[in-house]
Amino acid sequence: MSQSGIQARRSAVYLLDQVLGEGRLLSELIGSGALEKLQPEDRARAQRLATDTLRGLERADRILQKHLQKYPPLTVRNTLRLATIELCSGGAAHGVVNAAVEIVGRNKRTAAMKGLVNAVLRKVVVTGPETWPILRTPRLPKWLRGPLVAAYGPETVAAMEVAHFAGAPLDLTAKGDKGALHRSLGGTFLPTGSVRLDNPGQVSELPGFKKGSWWVQDAAAAIPVQILNPQPDEKVLDLCAAPGGKTMQIAASGAEVTAVDDSASRMTRVQQNLKRTKLKAECIVGDVMAQSGQWDAILLDAPCSATGTIRRHPDLPHAKDGSEFGGLIELQAVMLDHALSLLKPGGRLVFCTCSLLPDEGECQVEDALARHKGLTVDREALAIEGIDPEWITEEGGLRLRPDFWSDKGGMDGFYVACLRKA
């Protein structure tokens, strides 16, 4: 058995322990170097194993509970979950079982459970693969499922859960000619102009990456700037700009863009992306509330629950419990009010969140319209290529959901509205 395979699996179990035991997010763990000692291929494998396990957690637990009288310690349980998902996905039984036994055996606190792990997984080998496909699609936890069912109904939420379980393909935004990017890389040309790849392999090795011809950006995340429609020589303020996809879209339009984010490390990533794509923007590490001046157009991609990104971040429902969402909703309103104060008369502001919760979208805009005399919603701004009129909401915003484009691989959940100042 290869030691790299063991290392990747051990690292995946560590990630699972941190998410499910400590409430930490995978992005935070990986960003702080949790996988940096691994070779690139093992790093990718560990991340994939952890995300696959989080997506299929409910199914894995249903299979395992038949063979466990009581739940073992979390590390052992996560090792069993990971191995179960590997086995049910066609993994070689001998290698998967032996790796799980070795992982548990290397830890003094769990070494006594090697026999249990071996015995349970031998049973999973026999029954798991045939049971797996007949189990229901894993559901969101009750703390999140409840509010979503109240907002959209059980059938829509079930369709979202199917999209979450399927995961997310890779979407690219072209710096220039969208058609040329599609001809170069193949894949699917989406109605809004993004190019979607199902099995891209190593992203940095794809044609055009080193030249900076495109960047990775979910198709839904590319829509807010299309709605903002920045024009050459306009002064545009991009608030909460990291990781920079929207900044690059604005810069590629020829507008004069200033990007603001309060995270120095995330702003470094924005600058790296700008350098690779040979695009220009002024980058400021700072608080949104400290910004001043008057701007032709503003994009506010406000901090939010990120519940629209679960198809690519399956750790989110497990690492969070909704307790911080009230504070985020209050912060969004404060940021929106301040951003509106920076807008020139007649200017436009696009407010967006990668959230499925109406309190972070539709309700925010309704409340802002009530607070600000003369503020209007520009419905005509939503008339861009590929937008289904049924996605437009009562107050004039755009509601995007993971189950939209289900035949094409879905999209992230987003809310977008274009506001005009009198």
Residue, then its C-alpha position, 0 to 999 in steps of 0.5 A: m500500500s502506498q504511503s502517499g495514499i495513507q497520507a492523503r486519507r489521514s489528512a482527509v480524516y483530520l479535515l473531517d475531524q476539524v469540520l465535524g468536531e471543531g466547526r472549522l471550514l475547509s477553506e480556513l483549514i487549507g488556507s492555514g496550511a493543513l495540507e501543505k506537507l503533502q505532494p500536490e496530487d495527495r493534497a488534491r486527493a485529501q481534499r476530494l476525499a473530505t468533500d466527498t465524505l461530507r456530501g455523502l455523510e448521511r448515506a455513510d452513516r445509514i450504512l454504518q449504523k447497521h454494523l455499530q452498536k454504539y458510535p466510536p470516537l469521532t476520528v474512528r467514525n470519520t475513518l469509517r465514513l471515509a472508507t465507506i464512501e470509497l467502498c461505495s464509489g468503487g474503491a478496491a476493498h483490500g486497499v481501502v480496508n487496510a488503509a482505514v485499519e492502518i490509520v486507526g492503528r497509528n493513533k495510540r488513542t484509537a489503536a485498540m479499535k483496529g479490529l472493530v474497523n476491520a470487522v465493520l468495513r468487511k461487512v460494508v464491502v458486502t452490503g454497502p455498494e448495493t445499498w448506497p444508490i437506493l438511499r435518499t439524497p442526503r438532506l440539509p441539517k434541520w437548522l438550515r432546511g427549515p428556513l429554506v422549506a419555509a421560503y421555497g417549499p419542500e419540493t424546491v429544497a429537495a431539488m437543491e439537495v440533489a444539486h448539492f449532492a452532485g457537486a459542482p463542475l468548473d466554470l470559467t469567465a473569459k477575459g475577452d472573447k467568450g466564444a474563443l475560450h469555448r473553442s479552445l477548451g471545449g466543455t459547455f457554453l452556458p447561456t450567460g457566457s461562462v464556459r463549464l468543464d466537467n473534468p478539467g484536471q489540473v486547472s493551472e495546466l489548462p490552455g490559457f491559464k498562464k496567459g491569463s485568458w480566463w479565471v475560475q468563477d461560478a457562472a452565478a457569481a459572474i452575473p452581478v457584474q454583467i448586471l452592473n454593466p461597467q463602462p469604460d472610464e467609469k469609476v467603480l468601487d468593488l466592495c468585499a472584493a476577494p477573491g477577485g473574480k468580479t474585480m477582474q470582470i470590472a477591470a476587463s470592461g475598461a472601467e477604473v476599478t478600486a477593490v476593497d477587502d478587509s483581509a490582507s491575505r485574500m487581497t494578496r490573492v486578488q493582486q495575484n489574479l490581476k497580475r496573471t490576467k494583466l488587468k489593473a485595479e487599485c487594491i485597498v486592504g480596509d474596512v468597507m465602512a471607512q471608504s469615502g468618495q463618490w462613485d459612478a457605480i458600486l458592487l457590494d458583494a456583502p458578507c453572508s451565510a454562503t448558503g448558496t455555495i454548498r454544492r462546492h462547499p459541503d462542509l458549510p452545513h456541518a461547520k455552522d449552525g446558523s447562530e451567526f447569521g443574525g449578525l451578518i444580516e445586520l452588517q449587510a444593512v449597515m454596509l448597504d446604507h454606507a455604500l449608497s452614501l458613496l454613490k453619485p446621484g443617478g449612479r447604480l449599485v449592485f447588491c449581491t450575496c451568495s445566500l439562499l436565505p431571503d433575509e440576506g437578499e429580497c428582504q434586504v432590498e425591500d428594507a433598503l427601499a423603505r429606508h432611502k427616499g428616491l431609491t429604486v430597483d432597476r429591473e431593466a438591468l436584469a435583461i442580460e443574456g441567459i437570464d430566465p424572467e422567472w428568476i426575477t423576484e417581486e421586488g425586482g431582484l434576481r434569485l438564483r438557485p442551485d437547482f437551476w440549470s439542473d441539466k447542465g450541472g446547476m449553479d451557486g445560489f445567489y441574490v442580485a439587485c441593481l439599485r438606482k439613486a435619484 
